[in-house]
Amino acid sequence: MEFLPVLAMAMAISLVVIPLMVRHAVRLGLIDQPDPRKVHHLPIPRVGGAGIVLGALIPVGVALRDEPLMLTYILGAIVLTLFGLWDDRKELGHYVKFIGQFAAVVPVVYVGDLYVTHFPFVGEGVIPEATARAFTLIALVGMINAMNHSDGLDGLAGGEALLSLGVLGFLFFLSGASPALIVVVATIGGVFGFLRYNTHPAGVFMGDAGSQFLGFTIGFLLILLTQQAEPSLSPAVVLLIVGLPVADILVVFWKRATSGRNWFRATRNHVHHRLLQLGFLHHEAVILIYLIQLLFLVAAIWLRHAPDAYLLGVYLGVCLVLFGGMSLAERRAWRFEPIWRGQGWMSAGGADGFHWRVRAPRRFLEYGIPLYLIASSLRVDKIPVDAATTASVLFAVLLLARLSNLRLHASVRSALVFAASTVVIYLSHDYLELPALAGMVEGCVLALFAVSIVAAMRYSPRRRKREFVPTAMDFLVVIALVLAIVAQGNYLEFGVPGLAGMIFATGVVFYGCELLITERREHRHLLDLATLLAMAILTTKGLLTV
């Protein structure tokens, strides 16, 4: 199964499932009520985990149903999710949660035979097997809880997980481990779909079902990477990939123990709580944590073959600077008060109407993106079976909705448009080599799309209603795009070729489609028609190819 269809499927499932779950959140008892320990002040549906898990596991189950180890992973994820949903509903005690966590991990370690054999500093085969398996159980449960405890601000746990998964995907790609890469891509798709609803101010939380699943998945992939897929990596690289969540929970446990508190009783001394107390706004704290996590991950890529002692020194050094700096700032009552506070991320420029600065970029996007999708589908001449099947399913759903005059929910409509755009861009970049001039023209068009999106976001009078404004997730997407381009090479050619070009085109088109859907302009039907026509073209070409 190709990776981009997996991503599209996972993201579409997540985007569709979450709003459906929101409708029934009250009846299911999946509502996160505010309390003094939490940041939010209104009841929020705690159903995002269902979208993440279903979005990730359905593509994985379809693609890897014949892989015994992956079946144990899926079984463990299902068990963990059920316990997580139970906890989201009833607020289980930590001992019951531990039962569910160990029940989820045991199949992977003892049936799938995935456990740590290559330890930092001591090498391989030194630790007895029974001890190694027990250590793996504890380490996986620890990773589950580390991610669970990091879920304290809108977009925080999802963004941290997304960054770690991106590096894991890159390392699995280098190792050639396709099954593991499918798990990474599917989970990224599920998280991206969730973050669409979790950006501050969040309308949905992932809950324990989502955060524990992400911790389990990342822990599983880390062990698979360092012990089987690429054993040449330094085992201590795990510390850098898990980054801030593990350091944060260890510091929290230490602070609770030294103050005589219960280790497992929730408090407001996580790193995100402390940043808020130092004066950072919600989105500022999230972005700062993203940057710290990114520092760990860049170090993990650069130093993945370095000696264990060197990796441990880098990890402890960054943690010392971070937590030592926060402690010093707290003792001195320092407050973060930047000069741009109150200005917003961008100035609206005083635009109160649709003057030329608003109208021109909108019109260009309204006509340009539909034409780009149609032209890209027309130039494709080679369509693999998986992509042709995906295109035919999307065409059938879109056609049925149009013929029956079905009013699709905005999230469902977004999911269909995003999935169709992904298929078009994937085929036009991965299965077609453009001449230099055509690549240059496409690069110019995409650059104009990007400039138009920024202009439309800046001068839109709807910004004051917060319908489409830059957020921490936008910052996260920019990081992902930059990292993808850097991973592709040291520079980006003008024609945006290869993987970097594909990701750049996907990001630009996604933002353009999102803006057109959100703004509800009168010409929005052009995007729907273009999506339907593009899927019809690819479906027809797929049938002719067969």
N, C-alpha and C positions, 0 to 999 in steps of 0.2 A: 504493500500500500504506500502511495506517495505521501510525502510529509505535508505538503500544503493542503491537500484535501482533508487530511486529518486535522490540521489546524482550523480549517474552515468549518468542518463538522463540529468540532468541540466548541468553538466559539458560538456557532449558531444554536447549538443545544443549550448552552449556558444562557444565552440571551433570551431564549424562548421560555425556558423552565422557570427562571427566577421571577418574572412578573406573574406567571401562573401560580407560583407558590405564595407570592405576596397576597394574592386575592384570598387565600385560605389560611393565612398566617394566624389570624385571631382565632379561628375555629380550631386550628391545630395546637394552639397554645404556644406558638413559636414567636413570641414578642419579647424583645429585650427592654425591660423597664429601667428607667434611669434610677440611679442611687448615688450617694455621695462619692463612691469610689470611681464612678464612670464619668466620661467627658460629656456625653450627650444628655440633653434635657427633655427629650420627648421619646415616647415609645417607638421603637424601630423594629420592623420585621427581621427575625433572625433566621432567614431561609436561604441566604446566598450559598451556603455550603452545598445544598442540594444541586444547584446549578453547576458549581465547580466539579463536584464528584461525578454527576451524570455526564457532563460535557467531556470529562477526561476518560471515564471508564468505558463508555459506549464505544468510542473509536478504538481504544486499546483492546477491548473484548473482541471486536470485529477483526482487527488486524492480527492479534497475537493469541487467538484462542487455542492454538496448537502448541504454545510454549508453556511447559509445566511450571517454570519459575514464575512466569507472569500470571498464571492462574492462581498461584498462592498469593501473589501481590494483590490481585483483584479480590480474592476472598478476604484477605486481611483488611483491605480498604473498605469493603462492604461492612464487615463487623465493626470497624472503627467508626464508620459513618452512622450506623444504627445506634451505637452507644452515644455518639456525639449529638444526634437528634434527640435522644432521650434526655441527655443533659441539658440541651437547649430548652427543652420543655419543662423539666422537673428540677433543674439545678442539683445534679447528683453530688454527693460527697466525693472527695478526692480518692478514697479507697475504691469505690465502685468504678470511678473513671480509670484507675490503674488496672482493674480487672479487664475492662474492655480493651485497654491499650496492649496489655500482655497477650490477650486472646487474639488480637490482630497480628501481633508480631511473631508469635510462635510458629504458624504455618510457613512463613518465609524462611525462618532460621532452621527449623527441624524437618520440614518437608521439602522446601525448595533448596535446602543446603546452601543458603547464602549467609555467610558469617565471616567475621574478620579473622584472617590468618596472617596477614602481613602488618605487624604493629610498628608504630614509630619507635625509633631508637633501638629496638631489639631484633628487628628483622622478621623473617618468615619461619614458621615451624617451631618457634621457641616456646610459645604458650600452648599448654595442653588443649586438645579439642574441646573438652567439656567446659573449660574456663573461657575459651574463645567464644563459644556459642552463648554462654551466660553473659559475657561482656557485650556481645552484639545485641542481645535482648535489652539490656539496660541502656545501651547507647541509643537504640532506636526509640525506646520509650522516652528517653531524655530529649531527643530531637522533637518528638511529638509535642512534648510539654513546652519546649523552648518556643516553637512557633505559635502554640496556643497562647502563651503569655505575651507574645509580641503583638497580639491583635488588640490594640488599645486605642488606635486613632483611625479615622476614615482612610482607607487605602494603604495603611501601613503594612500589615501582614501580607496582603496580596502583592504589594509592590516589592517587598523584600524577597518573597518567594519567587516572583517573576525574575528578578535580577539573578538570583542563585540558579534558577532553572535555565536561564540563558547561558550562563557559563557552563553548566553541566551539559547542555546541548552541544555547545562548541567542543567540549572535550570528548564527548561521545562521538561526535562527527569525525574528529581527528582519529579516534580509535577504530572507526568503522563498525561500531556496535549499533546496527539498525533497529533491533527490537527496543533497546533502551531509549534510543532517540525518538521512537514513536511515542513512548510514555512521556518523555519530556515535552514534545510538541503538543500532544493532546492536553496535558496539564496546563501548559501555557495558554492554549485556546480557552480552556475552562476558566482560568483566572482572568484573562482579558475580558471575557463576557461578563464576569462578575464585577470587575472594576468599573464597567460602564454605569453601574448602579451604586457603587460604593465610594465614588469620589466626593470629597467634602463639599457641601453637607450631604452625607450619605442617606440614601433612602432604604438601604438594605445592609445588614451585617451578615458576615459569613458564619458566625457562631462557632461553637466547638466542632460541629460536623465538618466545617470547611477548614479551620485552622489545624485541627488534628490530622486531617487527610493530607494537607500540604506538608506538615512536618514528617509524617510517615513516608510520603512519596519522596521527599528530598533525602531523608535518611536512607531509604531503600536504594535510591539511585547513587548516592555517595559510596555505599558499600559495594554495589555492583561495579561502579567505575574503578575504584582503587584496588579491589580484590580480584576482579575477573576481566573486565573489559580492557583496562590499561594498568596492569600491576607495576609498570615502570615508574608510575607517578609516586612522588613522596607521600607516604601515608599521612603526614601532618598537613598536607594541603587541604584536608577536610576542614581543619579549623578555619582557614581563610574563606572557604566556600560557604560554610554555615554562618560565618561572620558575626554580625552583631547580636542576633537572637540568643545564641548560646552564651556569649559574654554577658549579656544583660541578665539572663536568668541566674547565672552563677553569682553575679554581684548582688542581685536581689535576695537570693538565698543567704548569702553571707551577711547582708544587712539585717535580715530577719533573725538569723541565728544569734548574731552579736547583740541584738536588742532583746533577746529572750522571747521572741514571737514564734508562733507556729510557722514552720517552713512553708506550709501549703495554704496558709490563709492569705487571701488576696489583699494587697496594699497598693498605695499610690507612689511607689518608689522605683518603678520601671524607668528606663531612660526617657521614654516619651513623656511620662508624667513630669519628670524633672526638667525637661526642656520647656514645657508649658509653664512651670513655676518660675523659670528664669526669664519669662517674658516673650518667648517665641509664640507666634500665632499657630493655629492648628496646621495650616498648610506649610508654614515655615519649618515647623518641627518635623513634619513628614519628609520634606525635601532634604533637610539636613541629614536625617537618618538614611535616606536613599544615597546621599553622597558618601557617607561613612561606609555603608554597605558596598558601594561601588569601589571604594578604595581597597577594601579587603579583596574584592573579586578580581580587580586588575592585578593585584599582587599575586593572587592565586594562579592566574594565567602566566604571568611572567616567571614565577618562581616554582612552577609545578614540579620541576625536577631538582630543585635545590635540596641541600641537606635538611633533615628534620629539625635540627637545632636552629638553623637559620630561619625556617618558617615559623617555628614557635617564638623566636625572638621578635620577628616582625609583628606577629599577632599580639603578643603581650605588650609590645611597645605602643602599638596603636591604641590598645585598650587602656594602657596607663595614661596616655595623653588625654584620651576622651574622658574617662571617669575621674581622673585626677583633676582635669580642668573643670569639670562640672562641680566637683566637691569644693574646689577653690572658689568658684563663682558663687556657690551657695553660701559659703562662710562669709564672703565679702558682700553679700546681698546685691550682687550685680544684676542688672536688668538689660535685656536686649531691646533697644529702641532705635531702629534704623531711621534714616532721614526720609525714606520713601513710604513709611508707614502711613496708611490712610489714602495713598494715591491709587491703590489697586495694582495689579500686575501690569496693566496697560492703561493708558489714558484713552478715554472715549473720544477725545479731540473735539468735544463740544458738538458732536453731530446729533442734531435733533430730527433730521428728516433724511429722506433718501436722495441726497444730493449726489453729485458725480462720484465722490469717494466711496459711497455705499453702492450706488447702482452699477458702476462699471465692473468691479470684481464679481458682484453677484451674477450679473448677466453672463460674464465670461464662464463662470463655473456652471451655471444652469444649462448652458448649451455645450460647453467644452467637455465636461466629464461624460455626459451621455455619448457624445461623438467619439470620445477616446475609447470608451468601452466597446462600442460597435466596431470601430476601426481595428482595435486590437483583436477582436474575435474573428474578423474577416481575414486578417493576415495569417492566422494560425493554419497550418496545413497538416500537422501531426498531433493526434489526440490519443493518449493512452486510455485504456478501458476504464480505469477508476475515474478519471476526469470526465470522460464521456457519460458515464453513469451518473455522476454527481450533477452534471449540467442538465441531463434529461429529467432528473428528479426535481431540480429547481425550476425548470421550465414548466413541468406539469403543475407544480404548486402555484407558481405565479399566474399561469394561464387559468387555472381553476378559480383563483381568487378574483381575477379580472372578469371572467365570464359570469360569475355568480354575484358580481358587485359586492363582494365580501369586504367589509371595512376592517382591515388588518390593524391590530394593535401596533403602536409605533415601534415597540421593541421587536415584534415579529417582522415588521417591514424592514427595520434596520438589519436584522439578522439575515434576511433573504438577500438584501442588496449587498451586504458585506460578503456573504458567502459567494454570490455570483461574481462580484468584483475580484475576489481572491482567485477563483478558477480562471477567469479571463487573464489576469496579470501573470499568474503562474504559467499558463500555457504559452502566452506571448513572449515570455522571457526565457523559460527553460527549454522550450521545444522549437525555438525559432531564433536563428542567428541573423541579426539585422546588418545591412551594410552600414558603413561608417556614417554616411550622410543621414540615413534614416535614424540611426541611434542618436545623432546630434540633434535632429529635429525633435525626437521624443524627449531628450533631455531638456530642451528649451521649453517644450510644452509643460512638462512636469514642474519645472522651475517657475513658470508663470502661474500654474495652479497653486503652488506653495505661496507665492507672493500674494495672490488674490485671496487665499484663505486668511493669511495674516491681516490683510487690509480689511476684509469683511469682518473679522473678529474685532479689530480695533475700532472701526467707525460705526459698527452696528448700534442703532438706538436700543435694540433688544438687550444689549449688555447690561443695562440698568435693571432688567428683570432677571438677570442671571440665567438666561436660557441657553447661552452658548458663550462661555468665558473660559480663558485658560485656567487650568487646574494643576494640581500635583500630578495627576495622571498624564497630562500633556507633557510635563517635565520628564516623567518616566518613559513615555514613548520616544521623546527626543533622545534620551540616553540610550534606549534600545537601538534606535536607528544609527546613532553615531558608533556604538559598539559593533554593530553589524558591518558598517562600512570599514571600520578599522580592522575587523577580523578578515574582511575580504582582501585587504591590501593596504599599503601605506598611503594611497591616494585614490580619489574617485575620478575616473575619467569623465569627460563631458557627456558621453553617451550613456552613462549609468549602466554599465553592463553587469552581467552575472548576478550572483546572490545579492550583492549590495544594491544593484539597480532594482531588482525585484522587490526588496524590502522597502526601498525608498519610494518606489511607485505605489506599493500597497499602502504605506502610511499616508502619502499625499491624497490618494483617491479615497481612503477611508475618511479622512478629515473633511474632504470636500463633500462626500455623500452625507456624512453626519450633519454638516452645516446646512445642506439643502433640505434634509429631512426635518431638522429641528426648527429652522426658520419658517417652514410652511409657506414657501413662496408660491405664487400662482402657477409657475411653470414646473412645479415639482413632478407633474405627471410625465414629463420628458424622461426623468431618471427611471421611473417605473417601466416605461415603454422601452427604453434603451436596455435595461436589464433583461426584460423579457425577450427582446430581439436578439441580444447577445447569446442568451442560453439556447434560443431556437437555432441560431447559426451553428453553435458548437454541437448541439444534439444532432443536427443534420449531417455535419461533417463526421461526427462519430459513427453514425449509421453507415455513411458511405465508406468510411475506412474499414469497417467490419466486413 
